[in-house]
Amino acid sequence: TPRVFSGIQPSGNLHLGNYLGALKRFVDTQNAGGFQTIYCMVDLHAITVWQDPEKLRHSTRELAAGFIAAGIDPEKSILINQSQVPEHAQLAWVFNCVARMGWMGRMTQWKDKAGKDAEAASLGLFAYPSLMAADILVYHATHVPVGEDQKQHLELTRDIAAKFNHDFGVDFFPMTEPVIEGAATRVMSLRDGTKKMSKSDPSDASRINLTDDADTISKKIRKAKTDFEPLPETLEGLSGRPDARNLVNIYAALADMTPEAVMSEYAGAQFGTFKPALADLAVARLAPITREMSRLMADPAEIDRILARGATQAREITVPILRKTYDIIGMVGST
Ligand code: TYM
């Protein structure tokens, strides 16, 4: 069976972009069947920028609770915390020696995050995509569901796999397919439809957090920035209206509809009608997840048990793949 792998950083709040662009699709893929699904809290990626240790511990457990509350079933998927499966970091070192500095330097996420002062950024932040390639390839995963912003990293993953195979004359690592599908592969800020919804936006009103209560969710949607025109008849009519387009996409993804179907249902509607409908839909979809997350967080020991079991299952896959990798590159003791 083909394997699916994806991950989310435990660095603060899960938001609606993470949910619609990633987590909800992880659940749909798990439930569709036909794939072995492996989902990961990437704590080693989170520490590429400084994290308060107590907060990191809390966020990792909270993210695990979020995965389970959203529908990831540890009986159907392998659910892990990255640092508990050491082969990720071990393979990343090998890939650090395969990937080129120039490749990393061209990553837009590196350029954005390092900002003007690249000299002061951590070496880990620079090498981030190499660890991400290792996350995927240490399972020989073939499909990776992500939001639009991860596309460049997945292209680099293919470059690393191809260079490794070429350098050692093997056909060992597969070419992974990014799976970037649906109406919400790029959820935008509620305050500015031209900016991505992100946990680092200083304005909390710009995003919906999975920990927000029903009241906060409705308030944020009702206050979302929009223009004053009614919704047009067709999607083309939304071009040049990024804020309106974003709300239509969010509605579509939450309702499991196409944006076209949303347009035909709400053609001619004012935001005075559309926003309350969207707010009700968002609360109906998200509130049960939020409730279940806080129920699960009351028993962190149970979360830790689930992650420990996930790590054991994961290592049945990763240990042999790492050993074979070491063998290919000539490490003594690997066979
Ligand atoms: P991270 O933690 O930033 O985001 C997790 C997932 O959420 C998606 N996402 C969005 N989708 C739609 N709209 C948005 N506004 C939005 N914001 C975030 C991301 O595309 C991602 O799918 N490098 C990754 C984590 C990672 C990973 C991996 C992913 C590490 N190793 C291996 C896949 C495979 C990251 O930082 O995602």
Residues whose N, C-alpha, C, O or C-beta is under 5 A from the ligand:
A	BS01	TYM	F5 S6 G7 I8 Q9 G17 N18 G21 A22 V42 H45 M132 D135 V144 P145 V146 G147 E148 D149 Q150 A184 T185 R186 V187 K196 M197
